[in-house]
Amino acid sequence: MPHAGEPQAWVLEAVEAYEAPLSRYARHLLDDFDLAADAVQHAFVTLCCESRERLEGRVAPWLFRVCRNRALDHLRRAGREHTLGDGPPTGAHADGPVTAVADDPAMLAERADLAALLRGLLADLPAAQRETIDLWCEGLTYRQIAEVTGRQEGHVRVLAHRGLTSLRGHPRVRSLVTHERTRVADAPASTS
Amino acid sequence: MTDRQPPADASLPTPDDRWDATEERAALLTAHALGQLDAADRSAVERLLADPDARRVVEETRVVAEALRATRRLDAAPPSTDLRRAVVAALARATGPAPGEVADRPPATVPGTPRARRHLGWLTLSGALAASLLVGLVATRESPSVLSEREVALPRSSSTGQPAAKRIAATDGLPALRERPVGDISGSGLAADANGVAQARAGGEPAEKAATAPGPGRRNAADIAKSAPPAPAHDLSVAMPATAERQRGLLRDGADADRFARKAATAVDRLGEPVDEALERGVREQFGVARPADARGDMPSGERYATFFENRFRSTADAPLSTFSIDVDTASYALVRRFLSAGQLPPPDAVRLEELLNYFSYADPAPAGDDPISVTVEAATCPWRPGHRLVRVGLRGRDVPRAERPAGNLVFLVDVSGSMADDDKLPLVKQGLTMLVEELDENDRVAIVTYAGDAGLRLPSTSGAEKGAILAAIESLTSGGGTHGSAGIELAYAQAAEHFVRGGVNRVILATDGDLNVGITDDRALANLITAKAAGGTFLTVLGVGSGNLQDEKLETIAAHGNGIYAYLDGAREARKVLVEQLTGSTITIAKDVKIQVEFNPAVVASWRQLGYENRLMAARDFRDDTKDAGDIGAGHAVTALYEVALVGEADDQSGGEPLKYAAPGEPRREPAAAAGTELLTVKLRFKRPDGDTSTLREVPLAERGGDFTAASADLRFAAAVAGFGMLLRTSEHAGDATWGWVAATASKALGADAGGWRTEFLDLVRRAESLAPRVGPPGVTPSPRPMPLTR
């Protein structure tokens, strides 16, 4: 393993490891490729000035955190900071199950599989829920997500739960999941 | 996402921030499904899972969660080059000086890349930011100026070994290191020779003795030791055991730097972009914005200047040898002039000190007798840092009278792409060629091949006596037309081969504004072709013209491959200088593979810094390796190198290491020989005759006898002014006390004969630069952004 005598290589390794996760995360936060690229770059450039020892074992949450702060700056500048609050969702629907996109049969018909479907649904979740799920998807633990977002861990747990429940509750998801369960578990599925 | 709602204050609790016990329990199940359950909650979940519905929920949640993770694939985006550039640049900025900068880099850092300018950026990266903290140095050398000027002709040395078939640079260096027997470096001689002081004591060239010794131990241990640090990591296992503690540090740091360089190279390279290009731009962008707003205008789009970092001070104890290949290019000066004439400061990376220095001719004595090259060395107080000495090494190639000029076999390979239409491009090239043709006679032959436009053989090889035909062909050159640049360079070389003049000047002269669509698209294949042709006796000269598309670095690199020069034509005057006045120089190679090795006497010199030549440094061991390619020198050419030297006893520590004693603890102390006591350094020069494979050695020692700057030769003073000019343009941290005013005053008092008025023109450029330069001091460092602290 590299040590203090190799002071810079770890940053490049971090770029290789976390560029894609950070980019996805930032794009979801900002809905803007250029601003997202800026936030990601900011995180890595800032990392260059950091001591490796200080960040030992928590480079990932640190990067997400710095990236997030930068993204919030962008949102604030654009008057969109509420989109990352814990408040109402960003979409037209306020709470509960996601409906807007999912109810569009034409769009649904184009979704070939569950992942593609979920991707669309995820975008319509309340921002805080979506962010939590995004971070989990990128491999962060609840504790790390709490660290990144500045929320209590219990709050993170609830946000993830709400997001997952909304997604799981969507009728289209339900049918696919049921099918999946049938296939995977090789057992009859309950549809209720 | 758009603003469909009024901004909400995110800090206020909202209903979403609250949850009840039921939801809390359900959230535990989700956490379980997501693998995020705390040990503390495990038992609670066990109880909940007694309910089949809960188990179903967990199972479905898992399926959804897995699918969610899979959505990431749908968001895949290619790795960002911009990001890597920015990070690489930020690292360069953040790293600062690293201990144990490596000595005498072997040419190939990134295996498989040609030597020349691409490596240096990374290698000297850590050293680049080592500010020279020269304060409070004693400047009391008031003794009368005594310049030591001496030429020593030694017998031609025996060959270092195999017949020197030129090897392609891309394969240089690394194999040799790998193949070297362990015994070579683990021998007891290593420790004694490791820092090379023994060589200084001996005064001669022990390296030579080692080199001529039979058997596998031929390779000099000192050089191997010094070349080990830059070697790739896989060499460490071999090199490590035999070295002293101090060198181990060097080795490790060197290897780390190397590993880092290669990692960075890989990071960028895998994006399909040439490493140096990406690095170059990354670093330039970052450093560029850090500069204060000044007259450095936008870079014309498409122009490329390779980033490099200036040489820094090296401790003589650690690195007594400075080895470099000569460089007779002058393009940088013409580029600087173009920028300044256009009212802009040049980008710092376009300013190469050695090319500025070598633009001018100096009054060094012509070589005596049969020698093709003379060596002149002198020293004086360093004007920008009075406690230091400034050393000038001057080479001068033998002049070849017009009448003795060998027959020329010239093939012009002219870019006629649409972009060449500007007045300062194809018309300028045609003007220069016309002037050149006037100088030719019936012994010479000229052919013209065009590429990248209306391509093809425009003039088959024609006798220089048929000026009318040649001029008509030149006149008919027009830019534009179809772009099928195939076979351009091969056709040119075929023309050259068809009329190859044994003992004559066989040269392809490529004129372009940057499009290198010469028929071979792969850079390495192109370099290989040029190298192979040069080995066969057909050299390459590259003429760069115009602005906006100039591939400065690339042109210089390919010229280096072709044993040729790279010149930038910024006007008719320069075209005349390059094509006509230097015709007898640039086209007649009087010595090839010219290498210089300066050995500093650690008894006198504490540390040293070479000005310029960053892209021409060689590994010390390559000095004697006749298979290692180096620059060529033409008739009448002059080469000037400058060193700034800190003397022992002038309590500074430029190298950043431990106090400079002749030997560090743990290393055998050497008693300086009496002769070494007063000598600053010895310049060793190696060169081959144009048709030879074996190098010849010359040595010229320089005694330290004080000498005030004002009493130095006009050439040294003028060269110092040019170096100061370059350092100021680069906003170099090594510029010391140098100011524009000092440069102008010094140069104006050192014009000498100035045939051609080039030095006078320099004065004008200095004034222009001064008026454009920012009034503020050196660029401030932009504070690095700090992240919000993490709460834990």
Chai-1 contact restraints between the chains, C-beta under 6 A:
chainA,res_idxA,chainB,res_idxB,connection_type,confidence,min_distance_angstrom,max_distance_angstrom,comment,restraint_id
A,G5,B,R252,contact,1.0,0.0,6.0,A-B,restraint_1
A,G5,B,D256,contact,1.0,0.0,6.0,A-B,restraint_2
A,E6,B,D256,contact,1.0,0.0,6.0,A-B,restraint_3
A,Q8,B,L91,contact,1.0,0.0,6.0,A-B,restraint_4
A,Q8,B,T95,contact,1.0,0.0,6.0,A-B,restraint_5
A,Q8,B,F260,contact,1.0,0.0,6.0,A-B,restraint_6
A,A9,B,F260,contact,1.0,0.0,6.0,A-B,restraint_7
A,A9,B,K263,contact,1.0,0.0,6.0,A-B,restraint_8
A,L12,B,K263,contact,1.0,0.0,6.0,A-B,restraint_9
A,L12,B,A264,contact,1.0,0.0,6.0,A-B,restraint_10
A,L12,B,A267,contact,1.0,0.0,6.0,A-B,restraint_11
A,V15,B,V87,contact,1.0,0.0,6.0,A-B,restraint_12
A,S23,B,A77,contact,1.0,0.0,6.0,A-B,restraint_13
A,R24,B,D75,contact,1.0,0.0,6.0,A-B,restraint_14
A,D31,B,M1,contact,1.0,0.0,6.0,A-B,restraint_15
A,Q41,B,L83,contact,1.0,0.0,6.0,A-B,restraint_16
A,Q41,B,A86,contact,1.0,0.0,6.0,A-B,restraint_17
A,F44,B,V87,contact,1.0,0.0,6.0,A-B,restraint_18
A,V45,B,A86,contact,1.0,0.0,6.0,A-B,restraint_19
A,V45,B,A90,contact,1.0,0.0,6.0,A-B,restraint_20
A,T46,B,P785,contact,1.0,0.0,6.0,A-B,restraint_21
A,T46,B,P787,contact,1.0,0.0,6.0,A-B,restraint_22
A,C48,B,A90,contact,1.0,0.0,6.0,A-B,restraint_23
A,C48,B,L91,contact,1.0,0.0,6.0,A-B,restraint_24
A,C48,B,A94,contact,1.0,0.0,6.0,A-B,restraint_25
A,C49,B,A94,contact,1.0,0.0,6.0,A-B,restraint_26
A,C49,B,S784,contact,1.0,0.0,6.0,A-B,restraint_27
A,R65,B,L790,contact,1.0,0.0,6.0,A-B,restraint_28
A,V66,B,P787,contact,1.0,0.0,6.0,A-B,restraint_29
A,N69,B,M788,contact,1.0,0.0,6.0,A-B,restraint_30
A,G79,B,P7,contact,1.0,0.0,6.0,A-B,restraint_31
A,H82,B,P7,contact,1.0,0.0,6.0,A-B,restraint_32
A,H82,B,A8,contact,1.0,0.0,6.0,A-B,restraint_33
A,T83,B,M1,contact,1.0,0.0,6.0,A-B,restraint_34
A,G85,B,A8,contact,1.0,0.0,6.0,A-B,restraint_35
A,G85,B,A10,contact,1.0,0.0,6.0,A-B,restraint_36
A,D86,B,T14,contact,1.0,0.0,6.0,A-B,restraint_37
A,D86,B,D16,contact,1.0,0.0,6.0,A-B,restraint_38
A,D86,B,D17,contact,1.0,0.0,6.0,A-B,restraint_39
A,G87,B,A8,contact,1.0,0.0,6.0,A-B,restraint_40
A,G87,B,T14,contact,1.0,0.0,6.0,A-B,restraint_41
A,T90,B,M1,contact,1.0,0.0,6.0,A-B,restraint_42
A,L114,B,A67,contact,1.0,0.0,6.0,A-B,restraint_43
A,A115,B,A67,contact,1.0,0.0,6.0,A-B,restraint_44
A,A115,B,A70,contact,1.0,0.0,6.0,A-B,restraint_45
A,A115,B,T71,contact,1.0,0.0,6.0,A-B,restraint_46
A,L118,B,A67,contact,1.0,0.0,6.0,A-B,restraint_47
A,L118,B,L68,contact,1.0,0.0,6.0,A-B,restraint_48
A,L118,B,T71,contact,1.0,0.0,6.0,A-B,restraint_49
A,R119,B,T71,contact,1.0,0.0,6.0,A-B,restraint_50
A,R119,B,L74,contact,1.0,0.0,6.0,A-B,restraint_51
A,C137,B,L68,contact,1.0,0.0,6.0,A-B,restraint_52
A,C137,B,R69,contact,1.0,0.0,6.0,A-B,restraint_53
A,C137,B,R72,contact,1.0,0.0,6.0,A-B,restraint_54
A,Y142,B,Q36,contact,1.0,0.0,6.0,A-B,restraint_55
A,E147,B,L790,contact,1.0,0.0,6.0,A-B,restraint_56
A,R157,B,A27,contact,1.0,0.0,6.0,A-B,restraint_57
A,R157,B,A31,contact,1.0,0.0,6.0,A-B,restraint_58
A,V158,B,W19,contact,1.0,0.0,6.0,A-B,restraint_59
A,V158,B,A27,contact,1.0,0.0,6.0,A-B,restraint_60
A,A160,B,T30,contact,1.0,0.0,6.0,A-B,restraint_61
A,H161,B,A26,contact,1.0,0.0,6.0,A-B,restraint_62
A,H161,B,A27,contact,1.0,0.0,6.0,A-B,restraint_63
A,H161,B,T30,contact,1.0,0.0,6.0,A-B,restraint_64
A,L164,B,T30,contact,1.0,0.0,6.0,A-B,restraint_65
A,L164,B,T61,contact,1.0,0.0,6.0,A-B,restraint_66
A,L167,B,V64,contact,1.0,0.0,6.0,A-B,restraint_67
A,R168,B,E60,contact,1.0,0.0,6.0,A-B,restraint_68
A,R168,B,T61,contact,1.0,0.0,6.0,A-B,restraint_69
A,R168,B,V64,contact,1.0,0.0,6.0,A-B,restraint_70
A,V177,B,E60,contact,1.0,0.0,6.0,A-B,restraint_71
A,V177,B,V63,contact,1.0,0.0,6.0,A-B,restraint_72
A,E180,B,V63,contact,1.0,0.0,6.0,A-B,restraint_73
